Amino acid sequence: MTTLNARNGEGEERLEIQAPTIGDWFKSVRVWFSGAFDELYKSKTAMAGACMLLSLIIVLVFAPVISGYDPVKPDYDAFIQEPSAEHLFGTDRFGRDIFARVLWGGRRLVSIAFAAVFFGLILGIPAGFIAGYYGGYTDATIMRVVDGLLAFPGILLYLLLVTLAREWHLEGFLNDLILIFALGFAFSPEAARLSRGAVLTEKHKEYVEASHTTGESNFYIAFRQIGPNCVSPLIVESTVRLGYAILIIAALS
């Protein structure tokens, strides 16, 4: 907490300025996503999809408990077995439980996909908000860059980075970072265009004009007033991109 001394006509007045707390941060996040959650509750199909996604995440989180087998440890007494109560998906030629390998592989796959989509949103949303809010030359410049990125085939970028990763012998976490960067960078132009369109729809509404009248800053209006009303289409696009990311990662692995 910071204390400032201010003088007025009647004397000196102490002003206390308190730094934002974790509760204030959670309140800001709740403001951003409250409208999206309201629309989610109204849609039965969206709720069904959310429940399926949540179930998948829970299964992957508890993969060590559910599988019961080491996904990489060979068991030469149980190689190439058919599906059974002991091995739900059977075993491979090294005796490794295929169900355990699917669960553990799914953890890595879904984690990379979530990180890539989040990275794409971080890159695309600020660019789209700035372009849509300020317009003019700023909008034209940013969107020409976005159009150029959209014209570049994403699959070439994926193959290029994967090839470089193999040539540089990048494995494990570094290889995953390459995939996150490639997929997120390819998704960012779409996020920028979508967020720009949402801002263009919202910025001429009455609540934005009221914020201008009260003297709010452009940053506050764009990201605190307009931003929460643009979350719903971004969530929809992110879920679609999440599925694409999983397919691409599985193909490149």
Salt bridges, closest charged atoms under 4 A:
GLU12 OE1 - ARG7 NH2 3.46
GLU86 OE2 - HIS87 NE2 3.93
ASP92 OD2 - ARG96 NE 2.84
ASP97 OD1 - HIS87 ND1 2.74
ASP139 OD1 - ARG196 NE 2.70
ASP147 OD2 - ARG144 NH2 2.78
ASP176 OD1 - ARG108 NH2 2.87
GLU190 OE2 - ARG241 NH2 3.90
GLU202 OE2 - LYS205 NZ 3.23
GLU237 OE2 - ARG241 NE 3.25
